[in-house]
Amino acid sequence: MRPFRQTNRLFAATLLVCGIASAHAAGPAPEAGLSPQERALHVLNRLAYGPRPGDLEQVENMGVKRYIDQQLHPERIPLPPDLQARLAALPALQMTPSQLFVDYGPPSFDKDASKEEKQAARQRAPRELTPQFHQARLLQATESPRQLEEVMTEFWANHFNVFEGKEWVRYWVGDYEKNAIRPYALGNFRDLLGAVAHHPAMLYYLDNWLSSGAGTPGARGRFKGLNENYARELMELHTLGVDGGYQQADVIVLARILSGWTIDVNAMKAGATPFSFNARRHDAAPKVFLGKPLAASGYQEGEAALDILAAHPSTARFISTQLVQYFVADKPDPALVQKLAQTFMSTRGDIRAVLQTLFDSPQFWARANYQAQFKTPYQFVVSSLRATATPVNNPRPVNGALAQFGMPLYGWLTPEGYKYSEEAWLNPDALLRRINFAGGLVNGKSPIARAEGDPPPANADARPADPQQLLATLGPAITPQAIAKIQAAPANFQAGLILGSPDFMKR
C-alpha cells in the first residue's frame, strides 16, 4: 500500500486533471445577488477565518448586518472561559518587555560561560518563548469569537511587520502583537501608529534605537550616526506609500526628528519601560517635514511628525487601498478606495468607521467578489483548523506547515510583510502541499491536536473528520459539481479532498 502522502498526491493530481480545478478557471458567474446563506459564508470568510461547525447557521439566523456590527465591536463579545484560561496559562504572555529581555536576553547570559553555554542560552528564547507566542496567535485565530479583531490583528501585524528572527525581536514579538497591535486593531490609526513607534520590537527591528543626530553629544560607538531605516519604512510602508509624495530629503528629516527615540537597556534591567528619549542623541536643529516647519522641541517633534503622517491624504489612500485588497479584491476598485479614504480623513483615521464603509459598499457584496480570493497559506491553515474544529494543542506542526508554504508566523525577513494576492501564492506545488496538509489534518492523528511529545492514537482510537459534517459546516463554499466528484472518491479520502479542493482554497 502506498504511504498516505503518496496516495494523497495521486488524488491531488487526479483532482487537478479531472475538472474540480475548473471551478477556479471558469469565467465569472452571471451577476446576481447573494443568497442569505452565501452572504453568511461571505462574511465568515472575509471578516473571519471561515466557519466553524454551526457558524453558518448562526450567522444566517442572526443576519449579516447584526454579525458585522458585533464584529466591529469586539469588546461586546465575551471570550470563552476556556480560551481565556489557555491564554493565561502562557507565562510569556504575562511578562513585560523588560522582564522578557532580562530573563531571556543578554542580561541572562553568563559572560564567563563557554561558547557552547552561551549558544545554549541564546536558544532558550526560540525554545521557550516562540512556541508560546505562536500558540497565543493560533488559539485566538481559531477559537476567538472576535474574529474580525483577529483578522485585523493579523492585517496590522503584517502591515507593521517585524521579523522574529532578528535577535532581540524574538523576545518581544508576542508583546508587540498583544499590546501594540491588537488593542488598536479596530481603533484609531494614529493611536496604532504611535503604539508601534514606541515599541521596542519596532525600534530594534528597523534600527531606530541606534540612530543619533550627527555630531550630538551622545553619538558614540554603535550609536554614532543617523539611521534612516525606520524613517523610510514609516513613510513608504506604514503611512504614505511609495507614491505618497515624499522625497529622500523628507526621509532624512524624519530620521533627524526621530533621533534619540531609543531603547534604554539599563532601564529595562531596573524593570522600567524600554522606550526612552535620549536628548543627548537628538538632532535639536529646526526642521521642515513634508513642507511643515517643526520647532525644535525634542521628543515632541516625533509626535508631531506622527500626527502629520497619520492625517495625510496619501496615508488615507494607501491604507484604504490595502483594506480593499484584503477584504474585496486583489485589484482594488478606485471608487471604493476613494470612498474609504474620505471616511478615513473625515473621521481622523477611525479604522472601525472605514471598515463599516467598506462592509456597506456594493463592491463588497458583488457576486464577482464572492469566493473569488485565493487564501494565503495562513488563511488556508487557520480556516482548515476552524472547519474541522481541530484544537491547537501543539503549535509547532502548524508553523512547520506554514513554513513549508512560505508563510511562517512572524517569519518575513523584510519590512513590507507578506503579500495577500493570488499571484503570490497560487502555483501547482503550493496546491499539492495544501492537499497533503489537509489529508494529514483530517485522518484523526494530527499532531496539532495533541500535546507535544504525546504519541499518536492507535488506529482504532483515531477519529477522522466526518466529510458530511464538514460539508455541512462549509455550506455553499463547496460547489455541487465538486461535491459530486468528492463523493465519488473512497470514503476515507473525502474529508481531505474537501479541504484540498480548489473551492476551499478560495474565500
Secondary structure as the mmCIF struct_conf table of DSSP 4:
data_model
#
loop_
_struct_conf.conf_type_id
_struct_conf.id
_struct_conf.beg_label_comp_id
_struct_conf.beg_label_asym_id
_struct_conf.beg_label_seq_id
_struct_conf.end_label_comp_id
_struct_conf.end_label_asym_id
_struct_conf.end_label_seq_id
HELX_RH_AL_P HELX_RH_AL_P1 PHE A 4 CYS A 18
TURN_TY1_P TURN_TY1_P1 GLY A 19 ALA A 21
HELX_RH_AL_P HELX_RH_AL_P2 SER A 22 ALA A 25
BEND BEND1 ALA A 26 ALA A 26
HELX_LH_PP_P HELX_LH_PP_P1 GLY A 27 GLU A 31
HELX_LH_PP_P HELX_LH_PP_P2 GLY A 33 SER A 35
HELX_RH_AL_P HELX_RH_AL_P3 PRO A 36 ARG A 46
TURN_TY1_P TURN_TY1_P2 LEU A 47 LEU A 47
BEND BEND2 ALA A 48 GLY A 50
HELX_LH_PP_P HELX_LH_PP_P3 PRO A 51 ARG A 52
TURN_TY1_P TURN_TY1_P3 PRO A 53 GLY A 54
HELX_RH_AL_P HELX_RH_AL_P4 ASP A 55 MET A 62
HELX_RH_AL_P HELX_RH_AL_P5 VAL A 64 LEU A 72
HELX_RH_3T_P HELX_RH_3T_P1 PRO A 74 ARG A 76
BEND BEND3 ILE A 77 ILE A 77
HELX_LH_PP_P HELX_LH_PP_P4 PRO A 78 PRO A 80
HELX_RH_AL_P HELX_RH_AL_P6 PRO A 81 ALA A 88
TURN_TY1_P TURN_TY1_P4 ALA A 89 ALA A 89
HELX_RH_3T_P HELX_RH_3T_P2 PRO A 91 GLN A 94
BEND BEND4 MET A 95 MET A 95
HELX_RH_AL_P HELX_RH_AL_P7 PRO A 97 TYR A 104
BEND BEND5 GLY A 105 GLY A 105
HELX_RH_3T_P HELX_RH_3T_P3 PRO A 106 SER A 108
BEND BEND6 PHE A 109 PHE A 109
TURN_TY1_P TURN_TY1_P5 LYS A 111 ASP A 112
BEND BEND7 ALA A 113 ALA A 113
HELX_RH_AL_P HELX_RH_AL_P8 LYS A 115 ARG A 122
TURN_TY1_P TURN_TY1_P6 GLN A 123 GLN A 123
HELX_RH_AL_P HELX_RH_AL_P9 ARG A 124 ARG A 124
HELX_RH_PI_P HELX_RH_PI_P1 ALA A 125 LEU A 129
HELX_RH_AL_P HELX_RH_AL_P10 THR A 130 GLU A 143
BEND BEND8 PRO A 145 PRO A 145
HELX_RH_AL_P HELX_RH_AL_P11 GLN A 147 HIS A 159
TURN_TY1_P TURN_TY1_P7 PHE A 160 PHE A 160
TURN_TY1_P TURN_TY1_P8 GLU A 164 GLY A 165
BEND BEND9 LYS A 166 LYS A 166
TURN_TY1_P TURN_TY1_P9 GLU A 167 TRP A 168
HELX_RH_AL_P HELX_RH_AL_P12 VAL A 169 ASP A 175
HELX_RH_PI_P HELX_RH_PI_P2 TYR A 176 ILE A 181
HELX_RH_3T_P HELX_RH_3T_P4 ARG A 182 TYR A 184
TURN_TY1_P TURN_TY1_P10 ALA A 185 LEU A 186
BEND BEND10 GLY A 187 GLY A 187
STRN STRN1 ASN A 188 ASN A 188
HELX_RH_AL_P HELX_RH_AL_P13 PHE A 189 HIS A 198
BEND BEND11 HIS A 199 HIS A 199
HELX_RH_AL_P HELX_RH_AL_P14 PRO A 200 TYR A 205
TURN_TY1_P TURN_TY1_P11 LEU A 206 ASP A 207
HELX_RH_3T_P HELX_RH_3T_P5 ASN A 208 LEU A 210
TURN_TY1_P TURN_TY1_P12 ALA A 214 GLY A 215
TURN_TY1_P TURN_TY1_P13 PRO A 217 GLY A 218
HELX_RH_3T_P HELX_RH_3T_P6 GLY A 221 PHE A 223
BEND BEND12 GLY A 225 GLY A 225
HELX_RH_AL_P HELX_RH_AL_P15 ASN A 229 GLU A 233
HELX_RH_PI_P HELX_RH_PI_P3 LEU A 234 HIS A 238
BEND BEND13 THR A 239 LEU A 240
TURN_TY1_P TURN_TY1_P14 VAL A 242 ASP A 243
BEND BEND14 GLY A 244 GLY A 245
HELX_RH_AL_P HELX_RH_AL_P16 GLN A 248 ILE A 257
TURN_TY1_P TURN_TY1_P15 LEU A 258 GLY A 260
STRN STRN2 TRP A 261 ILE A 263
HELX_RH_AL_P HELX_RH_AL_P17 VAL A 265 LYS A 269
TURN_TY1_P TURN_TY1_P16 ALA A 270 GLY A 271
BEND BEND15 PRO A 274 PRO A 274
STRN STRN3 PHE A 275 PHE A 277
HELX_RH_3T_P HELX_RH_3T_P7 ALA A 279 ARG A 281
BEND BEND16 HIS A 282 HIS A 282
BEND BEND17 ALA A 285 ALA A 285
STRN STRN4 LYS A 287 PHE A 289
TURN_TY1_P TURN_TY1_P17 LEU A 290 GLY A 291
STRN STRN5 LYS A 292 LEU A 294
TURN_TY1_P TURN_TY1_P18 GLY A 298 GLY A 298
HELX_RH_AL_P HELX_RH_AL_P18 TYR A 299 ALA A 310
TURN_TY1_P TURN_TY1_P19 ALA A 311 ALA A 311
HELX_RH_AL_P HELX_RH_AL_P19 PRO A 313 PHE A 327
TURN_TY1_P TURN_TY1_P20 VAL A 328 VAL A 328
BEND BEND18 ASP A 330 LYS A 331
HELX_RH_AL_P HELX_RH_AL_P20 PRO A 334 SER A 346
TURN_TY1_P TURN_TY1_P21 THR A 347 ARG A 348
BEND BEND19 GLY A 349 GLY A 349
STRN STRN6 ASP A 350 ASP A 350
HELX_RH_AL_P HELX_RH_AL_P21 ILE A 351 PHE A 359
TURN_TY1_P TURN_TY1_P22 ASP A 360 ASP A 360
BEND BEND20 SER A 361 SER A 361
HELX_RH_AL_P HELX_RH_AL_P22 PRO A 362 TRP A 365
HELX_RH_3T_P HELX_RH_3T_P8 ARG A 367 ASN A 369
TURN_TY1_P TURN_TY1_P23 TYR A 370 GLN A 371
BEND BEND21 GLN A 373 GLN A 373
STRN STRN7 PHE A 374 PHE A 374
HELX_LH_PP_P HELX_LH_PP_P5 LYS A 375 THR A 376
HELX_RH_AL_P HELX_RH_AL_P23 PRO A 377 ALA A 387
TURN_TY1_P TURN_TY1_P24 THR A 388 ALA A 389
BEND BEND22 ASN A 393 ASN A 393
HELX_RH_AL_P HELX_RH_AL_P24 PRO A 395 PHE A 405
TURN_TY1_P TURN_TY1_P25 GLY A 406 GLY A 406
TURN_TY1_P TURN_TY1_P26 LEU A 409 TYR A 410
BEND BEND23 THR A 414 THR A 414
TURN_TY1_P TURN_TY1_P27 PRO A 415 GLU A 416
BEND BEND24 SER A 421 SER A 421
HELX_RH_AL_P HELX_RH_AL_P25 GLU A 422 TRP A 425
HELX_RH_AL_P HELX_RH_AL_P26 PRO A 428 VAL A 442
TURN_TY1_P TURN_TY1_P28 ASN A 443 ASN A 443
BEND BEND25 GLY A 444 GLY A 444
HELX_RH_3T_P HELX_RH_3T_P9 PRO A 447 ALA A 449
BEND BEND26 ARG A 450 ARG A 450
TURN_TY1_P TURN_TY1_P29 GLU A 452 GLY A 453
HELX_LH_PP_P HELX_LH_PP_P6 ASP A 454 ALA A 458
HELX_RH_3T_P HELX_RH_3T_P10 ASN A 459 ASP A 461
HELX_RH_AL_P HELX_RH_AL_P27 PRO A 467 LEU A 474
HELX_RH_3T_P HELX_RH_3T_P11 GLY A 475 ALA A 477
BEND BEND27 ILE A 478 ILE A 478
HELX_RH_AL_P HELX_RH_AL_P28 PRO A 480 GLN A 487
TURN_TY1_P TURN_TY1_P30 ALA A 488 ALA A 488
BEND BEND28 ALA A 489 ALA A 489
HELX_RH_AL_P HELX_RH_AL_P29 ALA A 491 GLY A 500
BEND BEND29 SER A 501 SER A 501
TURN_TY1_P TURN_TY1_P31 PRO A 502 MET A 505
STRN STRN8 LYS A 506 LYS A 506
#
